[in-house]
Amino acid sequence: MEFKRIAVDTSKSVFTLHGVDEHGRPILRQDLTRARFETFLAKTSPTEVVLEACGSSHHWGRVAQALGHTVRLIPPQYVKPFVKRGKNNRNDAEAIGEAASRPTMRFVPVKSATAQAEAMDLTARDLLVRQRTQLVNAVRGHAAEFGVIAAKGIAQVEPLLRKIAETDMLQAAKETLAQLGRVITQLDAQLAEIDQRLTAQHKANPVSQRLAAIPGVGPVTALTVAMKVDASQFESARHFAAWLGLTPREHSTGSRQCLGGISRAGNERLRQLLVVGAMAVIRHAKPGSKTASPWLLTLLERRPRKVAAVALANKMARILWAMMANGTAYRRTPQAA
């Protein structure tokens, strides 16, 4: 049986297949277990295999490519409009096939195993930082229940734990908070180990080194962009900024244009890093400083700091795309007289 396209809806244990012929007519509707899916691909003549983009889809994309198939990954939000009224695995697989048939559809490139492995430290670091923040907040909250108050910040954890040990707090509470403190110490050591590996990757990556020259872009942000962004997938810097969700959400009709807040689409972690970096630049933005451009100083005079930070993050994203797309180095904006 010859297929023009096979759409696959992946799940934990069962994959649902929807195959069509040259005329777009469905000729295959089948459920396969995970173990039998690779066997099916091996027996099928080379064709187009379409999946929703997710972590595991890159693995199956590499498997299908090794067997001679053409693989296309579609962002899930682009598939959703093609789902019919009842949502189930078969309708989802059909929607994936319908979305792939659109001539203007955008696809996600299949990542190599090396690229996924190298970027895993970035995800692990983000997870450990969140866990450490939760533990620190728990220690501060429980200590406050007994009248022991500490300032915010990671640097205040050690003084807080010493203060708890010296108070007349109940022994059961002291032991619990001391245990949480030991876990925080372990997380600090693990984060330091990951930071060492990320620093080595940053120094070995020429693209990351160039991007880090932008004010507000540190090694983590530069490495995240270098590893997770393919500049060739975006037509322009504006498209890249829109993909990151740093452009206004639009709800216009007719001749009336209605713009709202930023859309918050795309890579949430990368958008967060850019906004945090922009806030760091704004914190030190003063007339005559090396990191503050005349544009930013003028913007801060007429807009709130957080609004200016999003605008600066948008500008940083466009600079990042231009540097990656053109292979150029960062050129600092001349200071006003």
C-alpha positions as CSV (number, residue, x, y, z in Angstrom):
1,M,0.0,0.0,0.0
2,E,1.4,3.4,-1.0
3,F,0.9,6.4,1.2
4,K,1.3,10.0,0.4
5,R,1.4,11.0,4.1
6,I,1.1,9.2,7.4
7,A,0.1,11.3,10.4
8,V,0.9,9.9,13.9
9,D,-0.7,10.8,17.2
10,T,1.7,9.7,19.9
11,S,0.7,8.7,23.4
12,K,2.2,6.8,26.3
13,S,1.6,3.3,25.0
14,V,-0.5,3.4,21.8
15,F,0.2,5.4,18.6
16,T,-2.7,6.2,16.3
17,L,-1.9,6.3,12.5
18,H,-3.9,8.1,9.8
19,G,-2.6,7.5,6.3
20,V,-3.9,9.2,3.1
21,D,-3.3,8.4,-0.6
22,E,-2.3,10.8,-3.4
23,H,-5.9,12.3,-3.5
24,G,-6.0,12.9,0.2
25,R,-8.4,10.0,0.8
26,P,-7.9,8.1,4.1
27,I,-6.7,4.6,3.5
28,L,-5.2,3.8,6.9
29,R,-6.7,4.2,10.4
30,Q,-4.8,2.0,12.8
31,D,-3.6,1.8,16.4
32,L,-0.1,0.4,17.1
33,T,1.8,-0.2,20.3
34,R,5.0,1.6,20.8
35,A,7.0,-1.6,20.1
36,R,5.2,-2.3,16.8
37,F,5.5,1.3,15.5
38,E,9.1,1.0,14.4
39,T,8.4,-2.3,12.7
40,F,5.6,-0.7,10.8
41,L,7.9,2.1,9.6
42,A,10.5,-0.4,8.5
43,K,8.0,-2.3,6.4
44,T,6.4,0.8,4.8
45,S,7.8,2.4,1.6
46,P,9.5,5.8,2.2
47,T,6.8,8.4,2.6
48,E,6.0,11.6,4.6
49,V,5.6,11.0,8.4
50,V,4.0,13.8,10.4
51,L,3.9,14.2,14.2
52,E,3.2,16.9,16.7
53,A,6.4,18.5,18.0
54,C,7.3,17.4,21.5
55,G,10.3,15.9,23.3
56,S,9.8,12.3,22.2
57,S,8.7,13.2,18.7
58,H,12.3,14.2,17.9
59,H,13.4,10.6,18.8
60,W,10.7,9.1,16.6
61,G,11.6,11.6,13.9
62,R,15.2,10.4,13.9
63,V,14.0,6.7,13.8
64,A,11.8,7.4,10.8
65,Q,14.5,9.4,9.0
66,A,16.9,6.5,9.5
67,L,14.4,4.2,7.8
68,G,14.2,6.5,4.7
69,H,11.1,8.5,5.6
70,T,10.6,12.3,5.4
71,V,9.7,13.6,8.8
72,R,7.8,16.8,9.6
73,L,7.0,18.1,13.1
74,I,4.1,20.5,13.6
75,P,3.7,22.7,16.7
76,P,0.6,21.4,18.6
77,Q,-1.1,24.9,18.6
78,Y,-1.1,24.8,14.8
79,V,-2.9,21.4,14.8
80,K,-5.7,22.3,17.2
81,P,-7.8,24.3,14.7
82,F,-8.1,21.2,12.5
83,V,-9.5,19.0,15.2
84,K,-13.1,18.1,14.6
85,R,-15.9,18.4,17.2
86,G,-15.1,15.2,19.1
87,K,-11.6,15.0,20.4
88,N,-10.0,11.5,20.4
89,N,-6.8,9.9,19.1
90,R,-8.2,9.2,15.6
91,N,-9.5,12.7,15.2
92,D,-6.2,14.1,16.5
93,A,-4.2,12.0,14.0
94,E,-6.5,13.2,11.2
95,A,-6.0,16.8,12.3
96,I,-2.2,16.4,12.2
97,G,-2.5,15.1,8.6
98,E,-4.8,17.9,7.6
99,A,-2.5,20.5,9.1
100,A,0.5,19.0,7.3
101,S,-1.3,19.3,4.0
102,R,-1.6,23.1,4.2
103,P,1.0,24.8,1.9
104,T,1.7,27.6,4.4
105,M,2.1,25.4,7.5
106,R,5.3,25.9,9.5
107,F,7.3,22.9,10.8
108,V,9.9,22.3,13.5
109,P,13.2,20.8,12.4
110,V,14.1,17.4,13.9
111,K,16.8,17.8,16.6
112,S,19.7,15.5,16.7
113,A,20.4,13.4,19.8
114,T,23.5,15.5,20.5
115,A,21.6,18.7,20.4
116,Q,19.0,17.4,22.8
117,A,21.6,16.0,25.2
118,E,23.7,19.2,25.3
119,A,20.5,21.3,26.0
120,M,19.5,19.0,28.8
121,D,21.7,20.8,31.3
122,L,19.8,24.0,30.7
123,T,16.5,22.4,31.5
124,A,18.0,20.6,34.5
125,R,19.4,23.8,35.9
126,D,16.0,25.6,35.5
127,L,14.3,22.7,37.4
128,L,16.9,22.7,40.3
129,V,16.6,26.5,40.6
130,R,12.9,26.3,41.0
131,Q,13.2,23.5,43.6
132,R,15.7,25.5,45.5
133,T,13.4,28.6,45.5
134,Q,10.6,26.5,46.8
135,L,12.7,25.1,49.6
136,V,14.0,28.6,50.6
137,N,10.5,29.9,50.7
138,A,9.4,27.0,52.8
139,V,12.2,27.6,55.3
140,R,11.4,31.3,55.5
141,G,7.6,30.6,55.9
142,H,8.0,28.0,58.6
143,A,10.5,30.1,60.4
144,A,8.1,33.0,60.3
145,E,5.5,30.8,62.1
146,F,7.8,30.9,65.1
147,G,8.6,34.6,64.9
148,V,12.0,34.2,63.1
149,I,12.1,36.6,60.2
150,A,14.8,36.9,57.5
151,A,15.3,39.0,54.4
152,K,14.7,37.7,50.9
153,G,17.4,36.2,48.8
154,I,19.5,33.0,48.6
155,A,22.4,34.8,50.5
156,Q,20.1,35.1,53.6
157,V,19.5,31.3,53.9
158,E,22.7,30.5,55.9
159,P,22.2,33.3,58.4
160,L,18.5,32.3,58.8
161,L,19.5,28.6,59.5
162,R,22.1,29.7,62.1
163,K,19.5,32.0,63.7
164,I,17.0,29.1,63.9
165,A,19.5,26.9,65.6
166,E,20.2,29.6,68.2
167,T,16.5,30.3,69.1
168,D,14.4,28.5,71.6
169,M,12.2,27.0,68.8
170,L,10.9,23.5,69.5
171,Q,13.4,20.8,68.7
172,A,11.1,19.0,66.2
173,A,10.8,22.2,64.1
174,K,14.5,22.8,64.3
175,E,15.3,19.3,63.0
176,T,12.8,19.7,60.1
177,L,14.2,23.1,59.0
178,A,17.8,21.9,59.4
179,Q,16.9,19.0,57.1
180,L,15.5,21.4,54.5
181,G,18.7,23.4,54.8
182,R,20.8,20.4,54.0
183,V,18.7,19.8,50.9
184,I,19.3,23.4,49.9
185,T,23.1,22.9,50.3
186,Q,22.9,19.8,48.2
187,L,21.1,21.7,45.4
188,D,23.7,24.5,45.6
189,A,26.4,21.9,45.0
190,Q,24.5,20.3,42.1
191,L,23.8,23.7,40.5
192,A,27.5,24.6,40.8
193,E,28.4,21.4,39.0
194,I,25.9,22.2,36.2
195,D,27.1,25.7,36.0
196,Q,30.7,24.5,35.4
197,R,29.5,22.3,32.5
198,L,27.5,25.2,31.1
199,T,30.5,27.5,31.4
200,A,32.6,25.0,29.5
201,Q,30.0,24.6,26.8
202,H,29.7,28.4,26.5
203,K,33.5,28.8,26.0
204,A,33.5,26.1,23.4
205,N,30.6,27.5,21.4
206,P,31.6,30.5,19.2
207,V,28.0,31.5,18.5
208,S,27.3,31.7,22.3
209,Q,30.5,33.7,22.8
210,R,29.4,36.3,20.2
211,L,25.9,36.6,21.6
212,A,27.1,37.2,25.1
213,A,28.6,40.5,24.0
214,I,25.1,42.0,23.9
215,P,24.3,44.0,27.1
216,G,21.8,42.0,29.2
217,V,22.7,38.7,27.6
218,G,24.7,36.4,29.9
219,P,26.3,33.0,29.3
220,V,23.1,31.1,30.1
221,T,20.9,33.2,27.8
222,A,23.5,33.1,25.0
223,L,23.9,29.4,25.3
224,T,20.1,28.9,25.4
225,V,19.7,30.9,22.1
226,A,22.7,29.2,20.5
227,M,21.4,25.7,21.3
228,K,17.7,26.0,20.9
229,V,17.2,28.6,18.2
230,D,17.7,28.0,14.4
231,A,17.8,31.5,12.9
232,S,17.1,30.1,9.4
233,Q,13.6,29.0,10.6
234,F,12.5,32.7,10.9
235,E,12.0,35.0,8.0
236,S,13.0,38.1,9.9
237,A,13.9,39.5,13.3
238,R,10.3,40.5,13.8
239,H,9.1,36.9,13.2
240,F,11.6,35.7,15.8
241,A,10.4,38.3,18.4
242,A,6.8,37.4,17.6
243,W,7.6,33.7,18.1
244,L,9.0,34.5,21.5
245,G,5.8,36.2,22.5
246,L,7.4,39.7,22.8
247,T,5.0,41.4,20.4
248,P,1.5,42.7,21.2
249,R,-1.4,40.3,21.1
250,E,-3.7,41.4,18.3
251,H,-7.5,41.2,18.2
252,S,-8.4,43.4,15.2
253,T,-11.4,43.4,12.9
254,G,-12.1,45.5,9.8
255,S,-10.3,48.8,9.9
256,R,-10.1,48.8,13.7
257,Q,-6.8,47.6,15.1
258,C,-6.8,46.4,18.7
259,L,-3.5,45.6,20.3
260,G,-3.1,44.2,23.8
261,G,-0.3,42.9,26.0
262,I,2.5,40.6,24.8
263,S,1.2,37.3,23.5
264,R,3.5,35.1,25.7
265,A,3.8,32.6,23.0
266,G,6.9,30.5,22.0
267,N,9.8,29.6,24.3
268,E,8.7,30.7,27.8
269,R,12.2,30.2,29.4
270,L,14.0,32.2,26.7
271,R,11.5,35.0,27.0
272,Q,12.0,35.1,30.7
273,L,15.8,35.2,30.4
274,L,15.5,38.1,27.9
275,V,13.2,40.1,30.2
276,V,15.3,39.5,33.2
277,G,18.4,40.6,31.3
278,A,16.6,43.7,30.1
279,M,15.7,44.6,33.7
280,A,19.3,44.3,34.7
281,V,20.3,46.7,31.9
282,I,17.5,49.2,33.0
283,R,18.7,49.0,36.6
284,H,22.0,50.5,35.6
285,A,20.7,52.8,32.9
286,K,21.9,56.3,33.5
287,P,23.0,59.1,31.2
288,G,26.6,58.4,30.1
289,S,26.6,54.7,31.0
290,K,28.0,52.3,28.4
291,T,24.9,50.0,28.4
292,A,22.2,52.6,28.2
293,S,21.4,53.8,24.7
294,P,19.7,57.1,24.0
295,W,16.6,55.2,22.8
296,L,16.4,53.4,26.2
297,L,16.8,56.5,28.2
298,T,14.1,58.3,26.2
299,L,11.8,55.3,26.6
300,L,12.3,55.2,30.4
301,E,11.2,58.9,30.6
302,R,7.7,58.1,29.2
303,R,7.0,54.5,30.0
304,P,7.1,52.3,33.2
305,R,10.2,50.3,33.8
306,K,8.6,46.9,33.2
307,V,7.0,48.1,29.9
308,A,10.4,49.4,28.9
309,A,12.0,46.0,29.8
310,V,9.7,44.1,27.5
311,A,10.4,46.6,24.7
312,L,14.2,46.2,25.3
313,A,13.8,42.4,25.4
314,N,12.1,42.6,22.0
315,K,15.0,44.7,20.7
316,M,17.5,42.2,22.2
317,A,15.7,39.3,20.5
318,R,16.0,41.1,17.1
319,I,19.7,41.7,17.6
320,L,20.2,38.1,18.6
321,W,18.5,36.9,15.4
322,A,20.4,39.3,13.2
323,M,23.7,38.2,14.7
324,M,22.9,34.5,14.2
325,A,21.4,35.0,10.7
326,N,24.3,37.1,9.4
327,G,27.2,35.8,11.5
328,T,28.1,39.3,12.6
329,A,29.5,40.5,15.9
330,Y,27.7,42.9,18.2
331,R,28.1,46.6,17.4
332,R,27.4,49.0,20.3
333,T,25.1,51.9,19.6
334,P,27.0,55.3,19.6
335,Q,26.3,57.4,22.7
336,A,24.5,60.7,22.3
337,A,26.5,63.8,22.8
